[in-house]
Structure formats: structure tokens, C-alpha cells
């Protein structure tokens, strides 16, 4: 059984910040509900686990993720993952292309196109619900990704503010002259009272 999904999610961070996060496979996996990277084999290959619930049934998959392409010029990442459930009775694969599109200086869109294939018990159990389950998982992923990207954006903004030299104020000559005149008048009026 195959399901194809194409989704666009608004991200409250600059395209550069979202792109930095998207390239961090461990960080991206942490945004996916039930997913966890367990081992980094090399820069393009990872091992991990995914737990998925299909109605009353739940399944745990062990698998591998391969980074197929990283295109900085178009801010596009392509991943391919395969896995089998812990009993060996089901298999799954996912081909994902994710792209970051700038909207303005402080926001962007995360566009994802994926094809998920299931076989064995997973296809039997999840066949009728697979589309809606995948849709809900992607919504949770997007919310988690947006929160992380927004937090990273906030940290970068604070770091820039912290690194900036303190604002210098110019000496206001008129205020200085006025303060001197006020002091002189006070001393004259104060002397006459005595």
C-alpha cells in the first residue's frame, strides 16, 4: 500500500534558520512523533526507530535513513528511509523531499513531498487509516519543527543583540549648556537669599 502526501507548513523563522535545522537529521527526527535516531553511521546514513499507532494497534519499526541529496541553492533535502517492525512481519519505506521557501525575512514555508509504502501487517491494519494517520503525524511534525525553528530564530536574534556594541549616545551640547546655566542661576539666587 502506498500513500503520497504533499504539504506546506508556515514556519515562524527565516529561511536560513529553517534550512539549518532541516539539515540536522537528528534534530529533524526529534520533531517527528515517535521517531528517534539511534546511530549515526556516517554523514549520509543513520539508524533509528519509529513507533506508530494505527487505531488500536501500535507498531515499532527499526530502520535506516539515507540522505540522498542536499541542495543548498534551492534549500532542498531528499531522504530515503526503510524499516521493518520488531516482529519482522511488516515493512515500510519513505521517500521524502523537503524544501524551504522564503516568505520574508522572518518567515518561510516548509514544503514536503513524500511517498510512504507499507507491506505486511502494517498495510493490513493501517490500510484504511494510513492517510489520516500520516496526515496527523505530519501536522505534529510541522508544529514541532516550527517551534524549534522559532526558538533557534529567537536564540540567533538574542545572540546578535548580545554581540552588538552598546549604543552610544552623543553629547547633547544644548543640554550641557542649559545644565550649566541652571547651576549658575541657582547659585546666584541662592546667594541673594542668604
C-alpha positions as CSV (number, residue, x, y, z in Angstrom):
1,X,0.0,0.0,0.0
2,X,1.3,3.5,-1.0
3,X,0.3,6.9,0.2
4,X,1.5,10.1,-1.4
5,X,1.5,13.4,0.5
6,X,2.3,16.9,-0.4
7,X,2.1,19.5,2.4
8,X,3.2,23.1,3.0
9,X,3.6,24.4,6.5
10,X,4.3,28.0,7.7
11,X,7.4,28.4,9.8
12,X,8.0,31.4,12.1
13,X,11.7,31.7,11.3
14,X,13.9,32.9,8.5
15,X,14.6,30.5,5.6
16,X,18.2,30.3,6.6
17,X,17.3,29.2,10.2
18,X,14.8,26.6,8.9
19,X,17.4,25.3,6.4
20,X,20.0,24.9,9.1
21,X,17.5,22.9,11.2
22,X,16.4,20.8,8.2
23,X,20.0,19.7,7.5
24,X,20.3,18.5,11.1
25,X,18.9,14.9,10.7
26,X,18.9,14.2,14.5
27,X,17.1,17.5,15.1
28,X,14.5,16.7,12.4
29,X,14.0,13.2,13.7
30,X,13.4,14.7,17.1
31,X,10.5,16.7,15.6
32,X,8.8,13.5,14.2
33,X,6.4,12.0,16.8
34,X,7.7,8.5,17.7
35,X,11.0,8.8,15.8
36,X,14.5,8.6,17.2
37,X,17.9,8.4,15.7
38,X,19.9,5.7,17.5
39,X,23.1,5.8,15.5
40,X,24.9,8.0,13.0
41,X,26.7,5.6,10.6
42,X,28.3,8.4,8.6
43,X,27.3,11.9,7.3
44,X,24.6,10.4,4.9
45,X,23.4,7.3,6.8
46,X,21.6,6.9,10.1
47,X,19.8,4.1,12.0
48,X,16.8,4.7,14.1
49,X,13.4,3.6,15.4
50,X,9.8,4.8,14.8
51,X,6.7,3.9,16.8
52,X,3.4,4.3,15.0
53,X,-0.1,3.8,16.2
54,X,-2.8,2.7,13.8
55,X,-6.1,2.9,15.7
56,X,-5.9,0.2,18.4
57,X,-2.7,-1.4,17.0
58,X,0.8,0.0,17.5
59,X,4.0,-1.0,15.8
60,X,7.6,-0.2,16.3
61,X,10.0,-0.1,13.3
62,X,13.8,-0.3,13.2
63,X,15.3,1.1,10.1
64,X,17.8,3.2,8.2
65,X,17.7,6.7,6.7
66,X,19.9,7.8,3.8
67,X,20.4,11.4,2.8
68,X,20.1,11.2,-0.9
69,X,20.7,14.9,-1.8
70,X,21.4,18.2,-0.1
71,X,21.0,21.2,-2.4
72,X,21.9,24.4,-0.7
73,X,21.0,26.6,-3.7
74,X,17.3,25.5,-3.6
75,X,17.3,24.6,0.2
76,X,16.2,21.1,-0.7
77,X,16.8,17.9,1.2
78,X,16.0,14.4,0.0
79,X,15.8,11.5,2.4
80,X,15.0,7.8,1.8
81,X,14.1,5.5,4.8
82,X,13.4,1.8,5.1
83,X,12.4,-0.3,8.1
84,X,10.9,-3.4,9.4
85,X,8.8,-3.8,12.5
86,X,10.3,-5.6,15.5
87,X,8.5,-8.8,14.7
88,X,9.6,-8.8,11.1
89,X,6.0,-9.1,9.8
90,X,5.8,-5.6,8.3
91,X,7.9,-3.3,6.2
92,X,7.8,0.4,5.4
93,X,9.7,2.8,3.2
94,X,9.6,6.5,2.8
95,X,10.9,8.8,0.0
96,X,10.8,12.4,1.2
97,X,11.8,15.6,-0.5
98,X,11.6,18.7,1.8
99,X,12.2,22.3,0.7
100,X,12.4,25.6,2.5
101,X,10.9,28.6,0.7
102,X,11.4,32.1,2.0
103,X,8.3,34.2,2.6
104,X,10.0,37.3,4.1
105,X,12.9,38.0,6.4
106,X,11.3,36.4,9.5
107,X,9.2,33.6,8.0
108,X,9.2,30.8,5.5
109,X,7.4,27.7,4.3
110,X,8.4,24.1,4.7
111,X,7.2,22.1,1.7
112,X,7.3,18.3,1.8
113,X,6.5,15.7,-0.8
114,X,6.6,12.1,0.3
115,X,5.7,8.7,-0.7
116,X,5.2,6.1,2.0
117,X,4.8,2.4,1.3
118,X,3.7,-0.2,3.8
119,X,3.7,-4.0,3.5
120,X,2.6,-6.9,5.6
121,X,0.5,-6.5,8.8
122,X,1.1,-2.7,8.8
123,X,-0.6,-2.4,5.4
124,X,-3.5,-4.7,6.5
125,X,-4.0,-2.9,9.8
126,X,-3.4,0.6,8.6
127,X,-4.7,0.5,5.1
128,X,-7.9,2.3,5.8
129,X,-6.4,4.7,8.3
130,X,-2.9,5.3,6.8
131,X,-3.7,8.5,5.0
132,X,-5.3,10.2,8.1
133,X,-2.6,8.8,10.4
134,X,0.1,10.1,8.1
135,X,-1.6,13.5,7.9
136,X,-1.8,13.8,11.7
137,X,1.8,12.8,12.1
138,X,2.9,15.4,9.6
139,X,0.9,18.1,11.4
140,X,2.5,17.2,14.7
141,X,5.9,17.2,13.0
142,X,5.3,20.6,11.4
143,X,4.2,22.1,14.8
144,X,7.4,20.7,16.5
145,X,9.6,21.8,13.6
146,X,8.1,25.3,13.7
147,X,8.6,25.5,17.4
148,X,12.3,24.5,17.2
149,X,12.9,26.8,14.2
150,X,11.2,29.7,16.1
151,X,13.3,29.0,19.2
152,X,16.5,28.9,17.1
153,X,15.5,32.2,15.4
154,X,15.0,33.7,18.9
155,X,18.4,32.5,20.1
156,X,20.1,33.9,17.0
157,X,18.3,37.2,17.4
158,X,19.4,37.4,21.1
159,X,23.0,36.4,20.2
160,X,23.1,39.2,17.7
161,X,21.7,41.7,20.2
162,X,24.2,40.5,22.9
163,X,27.1,40.7,20.4
164,X,26.2,44.3,19.3
165,X,28.3,47.0,21.0
166,X,26.3,49.1,23.4
167,X,24.5,52.0,21.9
168,X,26.5,55.2,22.4
169,X,24.7,58.5,23.0
170,X,26.0,61.7,21.6
171,X,26.8,64.5,24.0
172,X,23.9,67.0,23.8
173,X,25.6,70.4,23.9
174,X,22.4,72.3,24.5
175,X,21.5,70.2,27.5
176,X,25.0,70.6,28.9
177,X,24.9,74.4,28.4
178,X,21.4,74.6,30.0
179,X,22.6,72.5,33.0
180,X,25.5,74.9,33.5
181,X,23.2,78.0,33.2
182,X,20.7,76.4,35.7
183,X,23.5,75.7,38.1
184,X,24.8,79.3,37.8
185,X,21.3,80.8,38.3
186,X,20.7,78.6,41.3
187,X,23.9,79.7,42.9
188,X,23.1,83.4,42.2
189,X,19.5,83.1,43.6
190,X,20.7,81.1,46.5
191,X,23.4,83.7,47.4
192,X,20.8,86.5,47.4
193,X,18.5,84.7,49.8
194,X,21.3,84.4,52.4
